[in-house]
């Protein structure tokens, strides 16, 4: 669904997936685990008079796991688990070329010490991600024209909770922030 609102565009939608998967590709049990995902996403985007672009995005995903085969193989304690993933971000692009994006994320779900082997046995993780990027090629004035696009950027992800804890998540003194990640990237599209 898409509608105009406040000089911009609002979009909302549903998405889902259902998959039957052999645990660790092991077909010896003759059965599969079932994963069912259902999600909702929404966004708002507005192009300003000077060609700057502002956008807000949000997503919530609920996953139901039926792990009868994994449980029989000793890979999971629970026959049924759930996961919920919530993400929201805001971005601003100057002249639709250079941008900054801030994202918050939070994932939580059923405790299952065999499936999630950390000290807490939980998949719970949350934090923030900051991204700076630029579209080096792709504008009308680009040396290769508007059809060849190249973007480069840097992203830093900061965890305030990882595998269910802020500190000692692994039983060996590990802090959630030990999983912070710096990523430098580029992509091309034609």
matplotlib code that plots the C-alpha trace (Angstrom):
import matplotlib.pyplot as plt

x = [0.0, 1.3, -0.2, 0.9, 1.2, 2.7, 4.6, 6.1, 5.1, 4.0, 4.3, 3.2, 3.2, 3.2, 5.7, 6.1, 7.9, 7.4, 10.3, 10.9, 14.6, 16.7, 18.7, 22.3, 21.5, 21.1, 18.5, 19.0, 16.0, 13.8, 12.0, 12.4, 12.0, 9.5, 10.1, 7.2, 7.9, 5.3, 6.3, 5.1, 7.1, 6.4, 8.3, 8.0, 10.1, 10.1, 12.2, 12.8, 12.9, 16.8, 16.8, 17.7, 15.9, 14.6, 13.2, 12.0, 11.7, 10.4, 10.0, 8.7, 9.2, 7.8, 9.2, 7.8, 10.1, 8.8, 12.0, 10.8, 13.6, 16.3, 15.1, 15.2, 18.8, 19.8, 20.3, 17.5, 15.9, 12.5, 10.2, 8.8, 10.6, 9.7, 11.9, 10.8, 13.0, 12.2, 14.2, 13.7, 16.0, 16.1, 18.2, 19.1, 20.7, 22.2, 21.5, 20.4, 24.2, 25.7, 23.9, 23.7, 21.6, 20.9, 19.3, 18.1, 17.5, 16.2, 15.9, 14.4, 13.0, 12.6, 15.4, 16.9, 20.3, 21.2, 20.3, 21.7, 24.9, 25.7, 25.5, 21.9, 20.6, 18.8, 19.0, 18.3, 20.5, 20.1, 22.0, 22.5, 24.1, 25.4, 26.2, 27.8, 27.8, 27.9, 26.8, 30.0, 28.6, 25.0, 23.8, 23.0, 26.5, 28.3, 31.2, 29.6, 26.0, 23.0, 22.9, 26.1, 25.8, 28.4, 28.0, 30.7, 30.4, 31.3, 29.0, 29.6, 27.3, 27.3, 25.7, 24.4, 23.1, 24.3, 23.0, 20.9, 23.4, 25.3, 28.3, 29.7, 27.2, 29.5, 30.5, 34.1, 33.7, 32.7, 30.9, 28.1, 30.3, 33.1, 30.8, 30.8, 31.7, 33.2, 32.3, 33.6, 31.6, 30.9, 28.3, 27.7, 24.5, 23.9]
y = [0.0, 3.5, 6.9, 10.5, 12.3, 15.6, 16.2, 12.7, 9.1, 6.5, 2.8, -0.2, -3.9, -7.5, -10.2, -13.8, -17.1, -20.7, -23.1, -26.8, -27.3, -30.3, -29.4, -28.9, -30.5, -33.9, -36.0, -39.1, -38.3, -38.2, -35.1, -31.3, -28.4, -25.7, -22.0, -19.6, -15.8, -13.0, -9.4, -5.9, -3.0, 0.6, 3.6, 7.4, 9.2, 12.9, 14.7, 18.3, 21.3, 21.2, 17.4, 16.3, 13.1, 12.2, 8.7, 6.7, 2.9, 0.3, -3.4, -6.1, -9.8, -12.7, -16.1, -19.4, -22.4, -26.0, -27.9, -31.5, -32.9, -30.7, -31.8, -35.5, -35.0, -33.2, -29.8, -28.0, -28.3, -27.0, -28.4, -24.9, -21.5, -18.0, -15.0, -11.4, -8.8, -5.1, -2.5, 1.2, 3.6, 7.3, 8.5, 11.9, 12.2, 15.5, 16.3, 12.6, 11.8, 11.6, 10.2, 9.3, 6.5, 5.7, 2.3, 0.8, -3.0, -5.4, -9.2, -11.4, -14.9, -18.2, -19.4, -22.6, -23.4, -26.1, -24.0, -20.7, -21.8, -18.7, -18.4, -17.3, -19.6, -16.7, -15.1, -11.6, -8.9, -5.1, -2.0, 0.8, 1.1, 4.3, 4.4, 7.1, 6.6, 8.3, 7.6, 8.2, 7.4, 7.4, 10.9, 12.7, 14.3, 11.1, 10.2, 6.9, 8.3, 7.7, 3.9, 2.9, 3.3, 3.0, 3.6, 3.4, 3.8, 2.9, 1.3, 0.9, -1.5, -1.2, -3.9, -3.1, -6.7, -9.9, -13.4, -12.3, -10.3, -7.0, -8.6, -12.2, -13.3, -16.3, -17.4, -16.3, -12.6, -11.5, -8.1, -7.3, -4.5, -7.1, -7.8, -4.2, -4.2, -1.7, -2.4, -0.6, -1.4, -0.6, -1.8, -1.4, -1.5, -1.3]
z = [0.0, -0.9, -0.1, -0.4, 3.0, 4.1, 0.9, 1.0, 0.5, 3.1, 2.3, 4.3, 3.6, 4.8, 4.0, 5.0, 4.4, 5.3, 4.9, 5.7, 6.3, 7.2, 10.3, 9.4, 6.0, 7.9, 6.1, 8.3, 10.5, 7.4, 8.6, 8.5, 10.9, 9.9, 10.0, 9.6, 9.3, 9.2, 9.1, 8.7, 7.3, 6.8, 5.5, 4.9, 2.3, 1.4, -1.2, -0.2, -2.5, -2.7, -3.8, -0.2, 0.8, 4.3, 5.1, 8.0, 7.9, 10.4, 10.4, 12.8, 12.1, 14.1, 13.5, 14.7, 14.7, 14.9, 15.7, 16.2, 14.1, 15.7, 19.1, 18.1, 16.9, 20.1, 18.4, 20.3, 23.8, 22.7, 20.1, 19.5, 19.6, 18.6, 17.5, 17.2, 15.3, 15.5, 13.4, 12.8, 11.0, 9.8, 7.0, 5.4, 1.9, 0.9, -2.8, -3.0, -3.1, 0.4, 3.3, 7.0, 8.5, 12.1, 12.9, 16.2, 16.4, 18.9, 18.6, 21.3, 21.6, 23.4, 25.6, 24.2, 25.7, 23.1, 20.1, 21.5, 23.2, 25.2, 29.0, 28.9, 26.2, 24.6, 21.2, 22.6, 21.0, 20.5, 19.6, 17.1, 13.7, 12.1, 8.4, 6.2, 2.5, -0.9, -4.4, -6.4, -9.8, -11.0, -11.4, -14.6, -14.5, -13.8, -16.1, -17.0, -17.2, -14.9, -15.6, -13.9, -10.2, -7.5, -3.7, -1.1, 2.7, 6.2, 8.8, 12.6, 14.6, 18.4, 20.6, 24.0, 24.4, 22.7, 23.2, 26.1, 28.2, 28.3, 30.0, 30.3, 27.6, 26.7, 30.3, 29.5, 30.4, 26.9, 26.7, 24.2, 22.9, 22.0, 18.9, 17.7, 14.0, 11.5, 7.9, 4.8, 1.7, -2.0, -4.4, -8.1, -10.1, -13.8]

ax = plt.figure().add_subplot(projection="3d")
ax.plot(x, y, z, "-o")
ax.set_aspect("equal")
plt.show()
